[in-house]
């Protein structure tokens, strides 16, 4: 049976979206990931989408979702990817709660190249953390 994982962020436009897509690929056969935001931005950041596509991840159908859509659904693990979401996160009974904190690449300042570098850094950190997460749980 697939382990259900929910990634929570504030806006559900970058970090939690990246984590959802990455885990769904890395954890194929072992995990099914979803993502949501405590205050959804209403869009998925274009830099997150393009970066994920360039790295070979499927991004079709991604949208910014409210955590309200998932209330009442059972998850095995709920992972917050920012400190603000950790504070706003409801308790999911029976779910393992894991707090992770990544910088918000959407807040990066500077040139387009500098903003893209911020997205690449955070995406790489999320990939590394999720490879460790999958390996630690005896999956692929």
C-alpha positions as CSV (number, residue, x, y, z in Angstrom):
1,X,0.0,0.0,0.0
2,X,1.3,3.5,-0.9
3,X,2.2,5.7,2.0
4,X,0.3,9.0,1.8
5,X,2.4,12.1,2.2
6,X,1.2,15.7,2.4
7,X,3.6,18.6,2.0
8,X,2.4,21.9,3.5
9,X,3.6,25.4,2.8
10,X,2.1,28.8,3.1
11,X,1.4,29.6,-0.5
12,X,1.7,26.2,-2.2
13,X,3.4,27.8,-5.1
14,X,7.0,26.6,-4.9
15,X,8.5,24.4,-2.2
16,X,5.6,22.2,-1.4
17,X,4.8,21.8,-5.2
18,X,8.4,20.8,-5.8
19,X,8.4,18.3,-3.0
20,X,5.1,16.8,-4.2
21,X,6.4,16.3,-7.7
22,X,9.8,15.0,-6.7
23,X,8.5,12.5,-4.1
24,X,6.0,11.2,-6.6
25,X,8.9,10.4,-9.0
26,X,11.5,9.2,-6.4
27,X,9.1,7.3,-4.4
28,X,7.2,5.6,-7.2
29,X,5.5,2.5,-5.9
30,X,6.0,3.4,-2.3
31,X,4.7,6.9,-1.8
32,X,1.9,9.1,-3.1
33,X,2.4,12.8,-2.4
34,X,0.1,15.8,-2.3
35,X,0.7,19.4,-1.4
36,X,-1.3,22.3,0.0
37,X,-1.0,25.7,1.5
38,X,-2.3,27.4,4.6
39,X,-2.9,30.5,2.4
40,X,-2.7,29.3,-1.2
41,X,-1.2,31.8,-3.7
42,X,-3.6,30.6,-6.4
43,X,-0.8,29.7,-8.9
44,X,2.3,27.6,-9.2
45,X,5.4,29.8,-9.7
46,X,6.6,29.7,-13.3
47,X,10.2,29.2,-12.3
48,X,9.3,26.2,-10.2
49,X,7.4,24.7,-13.1
50,X,10.2,25.3,-15.7
51,X,12.9,24.0,-13.3
52,X,11.0,20.8,-12.5
53,X,10.3,20.2,-16.2
54,X,14.0,20.7,-17.1
55,X,14.9,18.1,-14.4
56,X,12.5,15.5,-15.9
57,X,9.6,15.8,-13.5
58,X,6.0,15.8,-14.7
59,X,4.2,19.0,-13.8
60,X,0.8,18.6,-15.6
61,X,-2.2,19.3,-13.5
62,X,-0.3,21.1,-10.7
63,X,-2.3,23.8,-9.0
64,X,-2.1,25.8,-5.8
65,X,-4.4,24.1,-3.3
66,X,-5.8,24.9,0.2
67,X,-5.1,22.6,3.0
68,X,-8.9,22.7,3.6
69,X,-9.2,20.3,0.6
70,X,-7.4,17.6,2.5
71,X,-9.1,17.9,5.9
72,X,-10.5,14.6,6.9
73,X,-8.2,12.7,4.5
74,X,-5.8,10.2,6.1
75,X,-2.1,10.8,5.6
76,X,0.8,8.7,6.9
77,X,3.2,11.6,7.0
78,X,2.6,15.4,6.9
79,X,5.7,17.4,6.2
80,X,5.8,21.2,6.5
81,X,8.4,22.8,4.3
82,X,8.4,26.3,5.8
83,X,8.2,27.6,9.4
84,X,5.0,29.6,8.8
85,X,3.1,26.5,7.6
86,X,4.4,24.5,10.6
87,X,2.7,27.1,12.9
88,X,-0.5,27.1,10.9
89,X,-0.7,23.3,10.3
90,X,-3.6,21.5,11.7
91,X,-3.0,18.2,13.5
92,X,-3.5,15.2,11.3
93,X,-4.4,12.4,13.7
94,X,-2.4,9.3,13.0
95,X,0.1,11.1,10.8
96,X,3.8,11.5,11.5
97,X,4.5,15.2,11.5
98,X,7.9,16.3,10.1
99,X,9.0,19.9,10.1
100,X,11.4,20.9,7.4
101,X,12.4,24.4,6.6
102,X,13.6,25.7,3.2
103,X,14.1,29.3,2.1
104,X,11.3,30.6,0.0
105,X,12.7,31.0,-3.5
106,X,9.8,33.2,-4.5
107,X,11.2,35.9,-2.2
108,X,14.5,36.0,-4.0
109,X,15.6,39.4,-5.2
110,X,17.9,40.4,-8.0
111,X,18.2,39.5,-11.7
112,X,16.4,36.6,-13.3
113,X,19.6,34.6,-13.1
114,X,19.8,35.2,-9.3
115,X,16.2,34.3,-8.9
116,X,16.6,31.1,-10.9
117,X,19.7,30.3,-8.8
118,X,17.6,30.5,-5.7
119,X,15.0,28.1,-7.1
120,X,17.8,25.7,-8.2
121,X,19.3,25.8,-4.7
122,X,16.0,25.0,-2.9
123,X,15.0,22.4,-5.5
124,X,18.3,20.6,-5.0
125,X,17.9,20.7,-1.2
126,X,14.4,19.3,-1.5
127,X,15.7,16.5,-3.8
128,X,18.5,15.6,-1.4
129,X,16.2,15.5,1.6
130,X,13.6,13.4,-0.3
131,X,16.2,10.9,-1.5
132,X,17.2,10.5,2.2
133,X,13.5,10.3,3.2
134,X,12.8,7.5,0.7
135,X,16.0,5.6,1.5
136,X,15.4,5.8,5.3
137,X,12.0,4.2,4.8
138,X,13.3,1.2,2.9
139,X,11.7,2.2,-0.4
140,X,13.2,2.5,-3.8
